[in-house]
Structure formats: structure tokens, C-alpha cells
Amino acid sequence: MPLKKYQQIRRFIHFTKNSEESTDRFHKVRPVVEKVRLNCLRAAEEENQFSIDEMTLPYKGKKAGNRRQYNVRKPKKWGFKAFVRSEDHF
């Protein structure tokens, strides 16, 4: 994707109003996160054999503040911790 196209999309995409203040760090993307969470829960009802696993999403940037985590045992040491649903088939 060209840089200018990405910047234009980033400039105009909003999930919440900027005027709303919140102490929640993820308040701007919370509606999207909740939608994904509800879809995962709905899928979990359909499948009965799955497990929850912890993974690190690599991140080299500096703007994540203390949301970034360091893990000595991972090949990519710095990143975001995420919990994922894993199954025995794809």
C-alpha cells in the first residue's frame, strides 16, 4: 500500500469520538476489540475442543509506552502479549 494512501486512511478512520475522554488506554479501539471478542465467544460455543495460548506480537516501535512487554524466552524479545484461541485443525 502506498504511504500516502495509508496516511489518508489513518487520518479518516475513527471508531469513537475524539471528544470523549476516558481512562481506558484502548478507548479508541474498544468497539473493535469488543466485536472481535464477541465473535470469538460465539465461535467458542460452536467448537468444544480448543485451548487458549499466550503469544507475543513483535513490536520494535517506541510509542507503545508500557503496553509493550519484554520476554527473555522469546526470539523477538519486545512485543505485545496476546491470548489466542488455538484448535487442533485449521
MODELLER restraints for C-alpha pairs under 7 A, 6 or more apart:
rsr = mdl.restraints
at = mdl.atoms
rsr.add(forms.Gaussian(group=physical.xy_distance, feature=features.Distance(at['CA:15:A'], at['CA:28:A']), mean=6.08, stdev=0.5))
rsr.add(forms.Gaussian(group=physical.xy_distance, feature=features.Distance(at['CA:15:A'], at['CA:29:A']), mean=6.21, stdev=0.5))
rsr.add(forms.Gaussian(group=physical.xy_distance, feature=features.Distance(at['CA:15:A'], at['CA:31:A']), mean=6.81, stdev=0.5))
rsr.add(forms.Gaussian(group=physical.xy_distance, feature=features.Distance(at['CA:16:A'], at['CA:28:A']), mean=5.55, stdev=0.5))
rsr.add(forms.Gaussian(group=physical.xy_distance, feature=features.Distance(at['CA:49:A'], at['CA:87:A']), mean=6.81, stdev=0.5))
rsr.add(forms.Gaussian(group=physical.xy_distance, feature=features.Distance(at['CA:50:A'], at['CA:85:A']), mean=6.71, stdev=0.5))
rsr.add(forms.Gaussian(group=physical.xy_distance, feature=features.Distance(at['CA:50:A'], at['CA:86:A']), mean=5.65, stdev=0.5))
rsr.add(forms.Gaussian(group=physical.xy_distance, feature=features.Distance(at['CA:50:A'], at['CA:87:A']), mean=4.66, stdev=0.5))
rsr.add(forms.Gaussian(group=physical.xy_distance, feature=features.Distance(at['CA:51:A'], at['CA:85:A']), mean=5.81, stdev=0.5))
rsr.add(forms.Gaussian(group=physical.xy_distance, feature=features.Distance(at['CA:51:A'], at['CA:86:A']), mean=5.35, stdev=0.5))
rsr.add(forms.Gaussian(group=physical.xy_distance, feature=features.Distance(at['CA:51:A'], at['CA:87:A']), mean=6.52, stdev=0.5))
rsr.add(forms.Gaussian(group=physical.xy_distance, feature=features.Distance(at['CA:52:A'], at['CA:83:A']), mean=6.49, stdev=0.5))
rsr.add(forms.Gaussian(group=physical.xy_distance, feature=features.Distance(at['CA:52:A'], at['CA:84:A']), mean=5.59, stdev=0.5))
rsr.add(forms.Gaussian(group=physical.xy_distance, feature=features.Distance(at['CA:52:A'], at['CA:85:A']), mean=4.68, stdev=0.5))
rsr.add(forms.Gaussian(group=physical.xy_distance, feature=features.Distance(at['CA:52:A'], at['CA:86:A']), mean=6.10, stdev=0.5))
rsr.add(forms.Gaussian(group=physical.xy_distance, feature=features.Distance(at['CA:53:A'], at['CA:83:A']), mean=5.57, stdev=0.5))
rsr.add(forms.Gaussian(group=physical.xy_distance, feature=features.Distance(at['CA:53:A'], at['CA:84:A']), mean=5.25, stdev=0.5))
rsr.add(forms.Gaussian(group=physical.xy_distance, feature=features.Distance(at['CA:53:A'], at['CA:85:A']), mean=6.28, stdev=0.5))
rsr.add(forms.Gaussian(group=physical.xy_distance, feature=features.Distance(at['CA:53:A'], at['CA:86:A']), mean=6.74, stdev=0.5))
rsr.add(forms.Gaussian(group=physical.xy_distance, feature=features.Distance(at['CA:54:A'], at['CA:81:A']), mean=6.95, stdev=0.5))
rsr.add(forms.Gaussian(group=physical.xy_distance, feature=features.Distance(at['CA:54:A'], at['CA:82:A']), mean=5.80, stdev=0.5))
rsr.add(forms.Gaussian(group=physical.xy_distance, feature=features.Distance(at['CA:54:A'], at['CA:83:A']), mean=4.52, stdev=0.5))
rsr.add(forms.Gaussian(group=physical.xy_distance, feature=features.Distance(at['CA:54:A'], at['CA:84:A']), mean=6.21, stdev=0.5))
rsr.add(forms.Gaussian(group=physical.xy_distance, feature=features.Distance(at['CA:55:A'], at['CA:81:A']), mean=5.90, stdev=0.5))
rsr.add(forms.Gaussian(group=physical.xy_distance, feature=features.Distance(at['CA:55:A'], at['CA:82:A']), mean=5.35, stdev=0.5))
rsr.add(forms.Gaussian(group=physical.xy_distance, feature=features.Distance(at['CA:55:A'], at['CA:83:A']), mean=6.19, stdev=0.5))
rsr.add(forms.Gaussian(group=physical.xy_distance, feature=features.Distance(at['CA:56:A'], at['CA:79:A']), mean=5.69, stdev=0.5))
rsr.add(forms.Gaussian(group=physical.xy_distance, feature=features.Distance(at['CA:56:A'], at['CA:80:A']), mean=5.42, stdev=0.5))
rsr.add(forms.Gaussian(group=physical.xy_distance, feature=features.Distance(at['CA:56:A'], at['CA:81:A']), mean=4.68, stdev=0.5))
rsr.add(forms.Gaussian(group=physical.xy_distance, feature=features.Distance(at['CA:56:A'], at['CA:82:A']), mean=6.08, stdev=0.5))
rsr.add(forms.Gaussian(group=physical.xy_distance, feature=features.Distance(at['CA:57:A'], at['CA:79:A']), mean=5.13, stdev=0.5))
rsr.add(forms.Gaussian(group=physical.xy_distance, feature=features.Distance(at['CA:57:A'], at['CA:80:A']), mean=5.03, stdev=0.5))
rsr.add(forms.Gaussian(group=physical.xy_distance, feature=features.Distance(at['CA:57:A'], at['CA:81:A']), mean=6.42, stdev=0.5))
rsr.add(forms.Gaussian(group=physical.xy_distance, feature=features.Distance(at['CA:58:A'], at['CA:76:A']), mean=5.95, stdev=0.5))
rsr.add(forms.Gaussian(group=physical.xy_distance, feature=features.Distance(at['CA:58:A'], at['CA:78:A']), mean=6.00, stdev=0.5))
rsr.add(forms.Gaussian(group=physical.xy_distance, feature=features.Distance(at['CA:58:A'], at['CA:79:A']), mean=4.22, stdev=0.5))
rsr.add(forms.Gaussian(group=physical.xy_distance, feature=features.Distance(at['CA:58:A'], at['CA:80:A']), mean=6.60, stdev=0.5))
rsr.add(forms.Gaussian(group=physical.xy_distance, feature=features.Distance(at['CA:59:A'], at['CA:78:A']), mean=5.98, stdev=0.5))
rsr.add(forms.Gaussian(group=physical.xy_distance, feature=features.Distance(at['CA:59:A'], at['CA:79:A']), mean=4.48, stdev=0.5))
rsr.add(forms.Gaussian(group=physical.xy_distance, feature=features.Distance(at['CA:59:A'], at['CA:80:A']), mean=6.93, stdev=0.5))
rsr.add(forms.Gaussian(group=physical.xy_distance, feature=features.Distance(at['CA:60:A'], at['CA:78:A']), mean=6.77, stdev=0.5))
rsr.add(forms.Gaussian(group=physical.xy_distance, feature=features.Distance(at['CA:67:A'], at['CA:80:A']), mean=6.83, stdev=0.5))
rsr.add(forms.Gaussian(group=physical.xy_distance, feature=features.Distance(at['CA:68:A'], at['CA:78:A']), mean=6.57, stdev=0.5))
rsr.add(forms.Gaussian(group=physical.xy_distance, feature=features.Distance(at['CA:68:A'], at['CA:79:A']), mean=5.24, stdev=0.5))
rsr.add(forms.Gaussian(group=physical.xy_distance, feature=features.Distance(at['CA:68:A'], at['CA:80:A']), mean=5.17, stdev=0.5))
rsr.add(forms.Gaussian(group=physical.xy_distance, feature=features.Distance(at['CA:69:A'], at['CA:78:A']), mean=5.66, stdev=0.5))
rsr.add(forms.Gaussian(group=physical.xy_distance, feature=features.Distance(at['CA:69:A'], at['CA:79:A']), mean=5.47, stdev=0.5))
rsr.add(forms.Gaussian(group=physical.xy_distance, feature=features.Distance(at['CA:69:A'], at['CA:80:A']), mean=5.90, stdev=0.5))
rsr.add(forms.Gaussian(group=physical.xy_distance, feature=features.Distance(at['CA:69:A'], at['CA:81:A']), mean=6.85, stdev=0.5))
rsr.add(forms.Gaussian(group=physical.xy_distance, feature=features.Distance(at['CA:70:A'], at['CA:77:A']), mean=5.48, stdev=0.5))
rsr.add(forms.Gaussian(group=physical.xy_distance, feature=features.Distance(at['CA:70:A'], at['CA:78:A']), mean=4.74, stdev=0.5))
rsr.add(forms.Gaussian(group=physical.xy_distance, feature=features.Distance(at['CA:70:A'], at['CA:79:A']), mean=6.75, stdev=0.5))
rsr.add(forms.Gaussian(group=physical.xy_distance, feature=features.Distance(at['CA:71:A'], at['CA:77:A']), mean=5.13, stdev=0.5))
rsr.add(forms.Gaussian(group=physical.xy_distance, feature=features.Distance(at['CA:71:A'], at['CA:78:A']), mean=6.59, stdev=0.5))
